[in-house]
Amino acid sequence: MRVGVFDSGLGGLTVLSALLEVSSGVEFFYLGDTARVPYGIRSTETVINYALECAAFLHRFDIDLLVVACNTASAKATKALRETFPQTEVYEVITPAVEEVLKLNPPRVGVIGTPATVGSNVYKNLLLEGNPNLKVLQRATPLLVPLVEEGITDGTVAETVLRHYLEGWRGEIDTLLLGCTHYPLLEETIKKLYPEWEVVNSAKPLAGKLSDRLNLGGENKIHLFFSDRSAFLEEMIEKIPLKGEIERVEVFNWEKVII
Amino acid sequence: MRVGVFDSGLGGLTVLSALLEVSSGVEFFYLGDTARVPYGIRSTETVINYALECAAFLHRFDIDLLVVACNTASAKATKALRETFPQTEVYEVITPAVEEVLKLNPPRVGVIGTPATVGSNVYKNLLLEGNPNLKVLQRATPLLVPLVEEGITDGTVAETVLRHYLEGWRGEIDTLLLGCTHYPLLEETIKKLYPEWEVVNSAKPLAGKLSDRLNLGGENKIHLFFSDRSAFLEEMIEKIPLKGEIERVEVFNWEKVII
């Protein structure tokens, strides 16, 4: 079994980490598009172009299944991906998180994500489709990706930035949906500031959905590809637990890739 | 007279603004590579590729002079640009700021910039070349670009992030060199927190250097190109004064450009 996973950068490693936790005997090919991160501030057309290129890259490894481990790409490019690669099962990170919130059934939920994800209203629309009485608040939180990519996940700076975005929701929401794969790295700090909130992210619900199919016995093999040697690459790989044998870490140049 | 100016994104508009202040009768072509911002976390090879593409794009407009309004590209790609476009005068933003600091002649200077700029040691090396007795401190401050691009230039969040990076230098430096074209938008807040520091940025010294040649009489004309319609485009254009007639604001797609 070969699974392709891609993200705009390093945040999708949290999704890969959760998938590896429930997998055995699976070969994972992860692509972090670090040469063009972040996707969340870019236009729909650009995000679709980038996502299709990432998917084409991963298809060179004969993958059976594709996971879009980026909320922005999930929101903007899933349809285009399914149309362009009809033979591939495409999983995205939005539906599992929405289902998890609907299962918890809170009266009020807050959704945070990149400007692109929040602007698409994809979470809001799906949540209200599942429960028209749900009160849904949304906020774009563009500083959180660079914060996490710099490794600042706790302490004064992280808390100040989180309060800047979230303080207005104190007493206004019961559940916080983390609509970006970078944000789970801030989860502990969020829970410290707002212990009364249930915090939901898509990594675990998605992994739960796929666990039956990915538990094949034996060791996982991991191939990591990045489109640029970004400043915090090694730190992030060390910070996020990856259960399996890392077979390669390769930095490539988009301009030299023929897909 | 036609002048091309490029930056990784919107920060270079501070350089364009300073150039327009000293210009008359000049036609400016500005390219903000918003589809691939930020450059400062990317590898040298990638920054050079991107810079050459930006320069080729601007050469389609028969420019007489090219200004690299991005510190990362100035540090990493100036040599490659001069070699690839030998017929064009290439100005970068590093030398003017270094000359300004050497003119002020402080005993101790702090340099802040992106990880790429600081990692290149370009400021440190040039400053020490000019004055071997100067004490030069350096720090990469990668959160400041996204902070400015989100429009957070004062208030608690801006102050907390600035203190996170700069508080250790209180009493340790006399002059702060802003080694990134986004940072002038934070200058007021920096001066409020550290009124004892002289703050130097490259925009004004560079404009001063070129003022004789750019003062031709008549109105300036401005053409603005961006490789993506990013979330904060309009806000930034409104925030930064541009003296002249804006003839066009155009968003293009790199994949459809033949250069």
Interface residues (C-beta under 8 A of the other chain):
Chain A: T34 A35 R36 V37 I41 R42 S43 E45 T46 N49 P115 A116 G119 A140 P142 L143 V145 P146 L147 E149 E150 I152 T156 V157 T160 V161 H164 D228 R229 S230 A231 F232 V251 N253 E255
Chain B: T34 A35 R36 I41 R42 S43 E45 T46 N49 P115 A116 G119 A140 P142 L143 V145 P146 L147 E149 E150 I152 T156 V157 T160 V161 H164 D228 R229 S230 A231 F232 V251 N253 E255
